[in-house]
């Protein structure tokens, strides 16, 4: 049987300083390997790389063909307790664990994470490259344009949006015969130019001929006139900037379009279905097929209208042909990283790409990936959506927690930006911590319910006491975790996560019995109710009238066998962000349900979900600038 590459890995020594400098200072002081040297270490061939400068490269999908018979490594998902304003350090832990596995335990390891959106980077959160001495570098590249994937997604999404409006406009202005002659023109040889989309549409409509000239006038009308119902359109334009003033807009106000206006809006790019498709696709052909399946709305007779019907799916695939390749980068200690895709976890499924994971699992013994937000969101979607489409079986769940975040779940004081932390978070308070431990235990129970071993990573802060850390460790073990390991990777890099890495290696050898939460054959309501009651702990579900109508429509259209991607707040196990810990006695309201047929899921909306974030009074872009003498980026974090 073919074996994994055996090239020697050379860790990059850290230059640790005390006190710990800013993230960007650490990143800019780091020693970087040339990306072609890193590629050689991990077993990639020069012809499988597309270089983007000296320190990042796209990896061609052909590598999967070459390594197809190589056994997969162990598959590790890093998730967390319910997020708080205090932060849990999930990405930092993901990177620190990888550094520990590769640079300190000598394991062949790969990290697979998402590309951050410009929205959070310049908004309130800042970057997502990790932190302290556990980062992905070059940090500025990672947090900004990288290799242009998000721009490609924006272009593909907006091309489809333009195609929708212009198709309705021309159908409004032209007769059936005019549309037929212009959409299927004759070439110089006198033969009709029949685009692939029209060939597929003729087949979809059940015509008994492939020659458009043999169609009856009625058939020609059905072929070229989509008759889109403007009120049914769910496809919106996107931009990768937090711009609340684009949430709702009116289009069609030019002099030629007067009388053909409609209200629509913008989402942030990472909330686009194109992004979700990139993350869930398995190859270029699969991506092209998924683009064709995107449903943008319905016709006035109630039939779904797709991107294929609009003739734009092929062009979208062309715009995305390079974005489908993952980007190779490195950590501060020289371990390899794939950065690919970046779907939001509250709207989409919040995980990096299947393609990156598949390549990494052929190259490494351990692949560490990360799910967005808490385990009730990112991990649940990782298992029920991503693993369904990838066919990959996870080995271990690493659940990240901090003492101070658990104190907040225990009812700790509100955290106000810019003000010092309350002493409850910086001094020993065992009672408050104990009150918050049920949130940790609830997430452990959920992970174990999928049949996967759990290791708790306690991301330590300097003011955590031994008694507090022991309380967390014992609570995790009591809930069924393999153990809880204190980790100091933020200040110590991989060395601070060595014990965590050893626990993960041991857990990966434990028997597992992975199973999905629900069968796809269950009804839409049954799947939603299962997630709400078993994962969130709700008493039940209330389906509001609009959701009921969508359930009826999607069942009629055959979309009811898709998995469910819940769109809810990440700040609580429940639908109410104010409810911390483990809320009880509540019912989840399902306001609406939308279909991402190309991505392959339905997403119920729980309460009011924003698909376009807004900027705060003082966005972090105030601090970002250039050093005009050196060209260095300043203020990014």
Secondary structure, DSSP 4 states (H G I P E B T S, - for coil): ------PPP-PPPP---SS---HHHHHHHS----HHHHHHHHT--GGGEEESSSS-EEE-TTHHHHTTTSPP-EEEEEEESS--TT---HHHHHHHHHHIIIIIS---EEEEEPPPPHHHHHSSS---SEETTEEEESHHHHHTTTTSHHHHHHHHHHHHHHHHHHHHHHHHHS-HHHHHHHHS-B-TTS-B---HHHHHHHHHTT-S-S-GGGS-HHHHHHHH---B-GGG----EEESS--GGGSSEEE--STTTTT--EEE-EEEGGGSHHHHHHHH--SHHHHHHHHHH-EEEEBTTS-EEETTTTT-HHHHHHHTTTTTSPEEEEETTS-EEEE-----TTTS--B--HHHHHHHHHH-SEEEEEBSSSIIIIIHHIIIIIHHHH-----EEEEEE-HHHHHHHTTPPPP-TTSPPPHHHHS--HHHHHHHHHHHHHHHHHHHHTT-EEEEEEE--TT--HHHHHHHHHHHHHTT-SEEEEE-HHHHGGGGGHHHHHHHHHHHTS------SS-TTS-HHHHHHHIIIIII--SEEEE-HHHHHHHHHHHHHT-TTSEE--B--SSSSSS-TT--SS--S-EEEEEEEEEETTTTEEEEEES---SS----TT-GGGG-EE-TTT--EES--
